[in-house]
Amino acid sequence: MPRFIGLVSLTTYIASIAAANWLTTRYGMVHVAPGLMTTAGTFAAGAALLARDAVQDALGRAWVLVSIASGAVLTLVVSPALAMASATAFLAAEVADMAIYTPLRSRGWARAVLASNLAGAIVDTVLFLWLAGFPITTAAVGGQLAGKLAWATLLPVLVVLTLRQVRRAVPRHPIGA
């Protein structure tokens, strides 16, 4: 089962990288709230931050790097310039993410994900906007971080923690008892 989860996470990670870049190429910057803008691919990029942690847990760090390269190759079809900006930003963000996630993982999954995704999101946001030629403004950085942290990190973490609580509360009975 862990191998299956790893393969699903790997596929999700690669697909989210490619989807983020396709959405950004297709729609550019979009409004997400009053005074906040983000690239259209931010929501898929945020999902990549969470999928990255699952890939590392299930398959190891090397597969995270393979995923980044695979996502960049898929993006080359859409936009070579965006592929380079994306791969560079993802790689730098993943290094920051791993540096925090790996040591914190033993203290709990949620703590590790929240702290590492915050660091990864900041690095990815600023570096990607700069390399891809988007404005680095309070509205753009704030919008990117809101999408990556609220929708793609906090919401899934809350869902997982809630499901874990529900699972713990349900009594387990042996089959046939």
ChimeraX attribute file (.defattr): number of C-alpha atoms within 10 A of each C-alpha:
attribute: neighborCount
match mode: 1-to-1
recipient: residues
	/A:1	7
	/A:2	10
	/A:3	11
	/A:4	11
	/A:5	15
	/A:6	20
	/A:7	16
	/A:8	15
	/A:9	23
	/A:10	24
	/A:11	15
	/A:12	21
	/A:13	28
	/A:14	23
	/A:15	20
	/A:16	23
	/A:17	30
	/A:18	28
	/A:19	22
	/A:20	24
	/A:21	30
	/A:22	22
	/A:23	17
	/A:24	19
	/A:25	17
	/A:26	12
	/A:27	12
	/A:28	14
	/A:29	20
	/A:30	16
	/A:31	14
	/A:32	18
	/A:33	12
	/A:34	8
	/A:35	11
	/A:36	18
	/A:37	21
	/A:38	27
	/A:39	26
	/A:40	24
	/A:41	26
	/A:42	29
	/A:43	23
	/A:44	25
	/A:45	29
	/A:46	27
	/A:47	23
	/A:48	29
	/A:49	28
	/A:50	23
	/A:51	23
	/A:52	28
	/A:53	27
	/A:54	22
	/A:55	25
	/A:56	20
	/A:57	16
	/A:58	20
	/A:59	19
	/A:60	14
	/A:61	16
	/A:62	10
	/A:63	16
	/A:64	23
	/A:65	17
	/A:66	13
	/A:67	20
	/A:68	22
	/A:69	19
	/A:70	18
	/A:71	25
	/A:72	26
	/A:73	17
	/A:74	19
	/A:75	24
	/A:76	16
	/A:77	11
	/A:78	16
	/A:79	15
	/A:80	14
	/A:81	13
	/A:82	21
	/A:83	24
	/A:84	18
	/A:85	22
	/A:86	27
	/A:87	21
	/A:88	19
	/A:89	24
	/A:90	29
	/A:91	19
	/A:92	17
	/A:93	26
	/A:94	27
	/A:95	17
	/A:96	20
	/A:97	27
	/A:98	22
	/A:99	14
	/A:100	20
	/A:101	27
	/A:102	17
	/A:103	10
	/A:104	17
	/A:105	16
	/A:106	10
	/A:107	11
	/A:108	10
	/A:109	14
	/A:110	18
	/A:111	15
	/A:112	20
	/A:113	24
	/A:114	19
	/A:115	14
	/A:116	26
	/A:117	31
	/A:118	20
	/A:119	19
	/A:120	27
	/A:121	29
	/A:122	19
	/A:123	20
	/A:124	30
	/A:125	25
	/A:126	20
	/A:127	20
	/A:128	23
	/A:129	21
	/A:130	14
	/A:131	15
	/A:132	15
	/A:133	12
	/A:134	15
	/A:135	13
	/A:136	15
	/A:137	13
	/A:138	12
	/A:139	17
	/A:140	24
	/A:141	21
	/A:142	20
	/A:143	25
	/A:144	30
	/A:145	23
	/A:146	22
	/A:147	25
	/A:148	29
	/A:149	22
	/A:150	14
	/A:151	17
	/A:152	23
	/A:153	23
	/A:154	17
	/A:155	11
	/A:156	15
	/A:157	18
	/A:158	12
	/A:159	11
	/A:160	13
	/A:161	13
	/A:162	12
	/A:163	12
	/A:164	11
	/A:165	11
	/A:166	10
	/A:167	11
	/A:168	10
	/A:169	9
	/A:170	8
	/A:171	7
	/A:172	8
	/A:173	7
	/A:174	6
	/A:175	5
	/A:176	4
	/A:177	4
